[in-house]
Amino acid sequence: MVLVLLVTSGWTAVRDRHADPGSRTAALLAWRDGRIGGRPLPAPDAAPHVIARFFRELTSAQRNRLAARHPLVVGNLDGAPVALRYRANRIALAEARAVERRRMTDERLTEEGRHEAGRRMHRFASLLRAGRKILSFDPAGRGRVVEVFGDLDRAQRVSVVVPGVDTELLTFERTRRRYSAPVGMARALHRHERATAPHVRTATVAWADYTSPRGVGVDAASGGLAEDGARRLVSFLHGLPGRSTVALFCHSYGSVVCGMAARGGLRERLPDRVTDIAVAGSPGMRADRAADLDVRARIWAMRSDGDWIAEVPYLEFGGLGHGADPVSPGFGAHRLTTDGAVGHTGYFEPGTGSLANMAAVGTGAYHRVHEL
């Protein structure tokens, strides 16, 4: 039924035309053969606690040397010091910007290719602006980015925004419809949290560190990309510094990622520091009930009037579909109001009840939450 809906509605899976791993692969090979102080470097996919221990045993000069030599690796190592990752990613971004600037005038590329190089170059320049805190960056393919708002090291509560379909480098932030993009979502949530709970040290993360589906096609109806995203999300959460509690705010297909991370069965479980998972405009969490999720976190769900996601069949059959509707009474989530939110992408708009509810959850002010 889901497949029929997708085909007859004109949506088909769109494959990535820019999947060349390029500089990322070269960086990983150099890291594999590298050493520091006579010792080998840890595997880049090592558990975050292994990475954290490795960096604790280095001198400051050695850490900085690794960031300068291997920025694309160090900047993406869950468990590495946050400030070091920021520094490494500024180096990686500057190098990527220089590559795209050269490609803009490369006559061997088509006009479309040069135009895309210009767009990517401007995106990297934006991410390099003073004060931006880029915790992960990978320019390969469609690209991945993670940005932090606030002080992640000192935060008491961390909110992580997990976006949905069509998330990539070029859509990480937008000038128009800014609150439909990860940067706008996270920035709006962080500002509202600070305004309503100034006594709470908060940090908010725009987490776009997975390959999301392009469009509402077969990839969006299946769980393959979500499962890979769930693994990456769990690793990221285990690598967070300090003892802060964490709330996940998962929009659209991002709620499938969060559901699979919470369902268990991965190499690592979702850490217990995750106290809340809130989904907005969700096509399902790959679970029949909130109680089926292997977490102690509170599960929250919301859907605005006019959100087209309500028309998607809530079922799972033959690997397609994402299970029960999280806002249905039988699912068992706490259902939140969304006053003022319009359509599928309006949940993070300032002034909406949905944003106010998410900020209350993120700061632990549960007495300010409005449920249905």
Secondary structure, DSSP 8 states (H G I E B T S, - for coil): -HHHHHHHTT------S----HHHHHHHHHHHH-EETTEE---TTS-HHHHHHHHHTS-HHHHHHHHHH-HHHHTT-TTS-HHHHHHHHHHHHHHHHHHHHHHTT-TTS-HHHHHHHHHHHHHHHHHTSTT-EEEEEE-STT-EEEEEEE-TTT-SEEEEEE--TT-SGGGSS-STTGGGSHHHHHHHHHHHHHHH-TTS-EEEEEEE-S---SSSSHHHHBSHHHHHHHHHHHHHHHT--TT-EEEEEEETHHHHHHHHHHH--SSS---TTEEEEEEES-S--SBSSGGGSS--SEEEEE--TT-GGGGS----BTTBS-BS-TTSGGG--EEB--TT--SSS-TT-TT-HHHHHHHHHHTT-GGG--B-
